[in-house]
Amino acid sequence: MKGTGESKKHTRWKEVGIRCAMWRMLHITKHLNRYPFWFIDLNCGCGRNKTVNCDGACIEFIKMALEENRRYIAYLCDRDEGNFDELCNI
């Protein structure tokens, strides 16, 4: 079963767009580094789209925040407990 937001045709482009938006948010708020950046993903899935072999938005955000040396607080949720357990074991 396809998860929400998964599609062979559009997923990779969607992730590129999300990554660009997150990068902009991190850079716009860079001068506020004394405060953590809050990231909330209410449909995080397992963190990886295995069909098209790319990371999900939550993993992309964490990688970018680490690359940019940003403090962050991330709240990740998924209605499928199996997906969430898989995410926690990445």
C-alpha positions as CSV (number, residue, x, y, z in Angstrom):
1,M,0.0,0.0,0.0
2,K,1.3,3.4,-0.9
3,G,1.7,5.8,2.0
4,T,0.4,9.3,2.0
5,G,2.4,11.5,-0.3
6,E,4.1,8.6,-2.1
7,S,4.1,8.4,-5.9
8,K,6.8,7.1,-8.2
9,K,6.2,10.0,-10.6
10,H,6.1,12.9,-8.1
11,T,7.8,11.9,-4.8
12,R,11.4,12.9,-5.8
13,W,10.3,16.3,-7.1
14,K,8.2,16.8,-4.0
15,E,11.2,16.1,-1.8
16,V,13.3,18.6,-3.8
17,G,10.7,21.3,-3.3
18,I,10.4,20.5,0.4
19,R,14.1,20.5,0.8
20,C,14.4,24.0,-0.8
21,A,11.6,25.4,1.4
22,M,13.3,23.9,4.6
23,W,16.7,25.3,3.5
24,R,15.2,28.7,3.1
25,M,13.5,28.6,6.5
26,L,16.8,27.5,8.1
27,H,18.7,30.3,6.5
28,I,16.1,33.0,7.1
29,T,16.2,32.2,10.8
30,K,19.9,31.6,11.0
31,H,20.4,34.8,13.1
32,L,18.1,33.3,15.7
33,N,20.4,30.3,16.3
34,R,20.2,30.8,20.1
35,Y,16.7,29.4,19.7
36,P,16.1,25.9,18.4
37,F,14.3,25.5,15.1
38,W,11.0,23.6,15.7
39,F,10.1,21.0,13.1
40,I,6.8,19.1,13.2
41,D,5.9,16.3,10.8
42,L,2.4,14.9,11.5
43,N,2.8,12.3,8.8
44,C,6.4,11.3,8.9
45,G,6.1,7.7,7.7
46,C,9.1,5.5,8.1
47,G,11.5,8.2,7.0
48,R,12.3,6.6,3.7
49,N,10.5,6.1,0.4
50,K,11.7,2.7,-0.6
51,T,9.9,2.7,-3.9
52,V,11.9,5.6,-5.4
53,N,14.9,5.3,-3.0
54,C,14.8,8.7,-1.3
55,D,14.7,10.0,2.2
56,G,11.4,11.5,3.5
57,A,11.0,15.1,4.7
58,C,11.8,14.4,8.3
59,I,15.1,12.7,7.5
60,E,16.0,15.5,5.0
61,F,15.3,18.1,7.6
62,I,17.5,16.5,10.3
63,K,20.3,16.1,7.8
64,M,20.0,19.8,6.8
65,A,19.9,21.0,10.3
66,L,23.0,19.0,11.2
67,E,24.8,20.3,8.0
68,E,23.9,23.9,9.0
69,N,24.8,23.3,12.6
70,R,21.3,24.3,13.8
71,R,19.8,23.3,17.1
72,Y,16.4,21.8,16.5
73,I,13.5,20.2,18.2
74,A,11.6,17.7,16.0
75,Y,8.2,16.2,16.7
76,L,7.5,13.3,14.4
77,C,4.2,11.4,14.3
78,D,2.6,8.7,12.1
79,R,-0.7,6.9,12.5
80,D,1.0,3.6,11.5
81,E,2.9,2.4,14.5
82,G,5.1,0.1,12.3
83,N,6.2,3.1,10.2
84,F,7.1,5.0,13.4
85,D,9.0,2.0,14.8
86,E,11.0,1.7,11.6
87,L,11.8,5.4,11.7
88,C,13.1,5.2,15.3
89,N,15.5,2.4,14.2
90,I,17.2,4.4,11.4
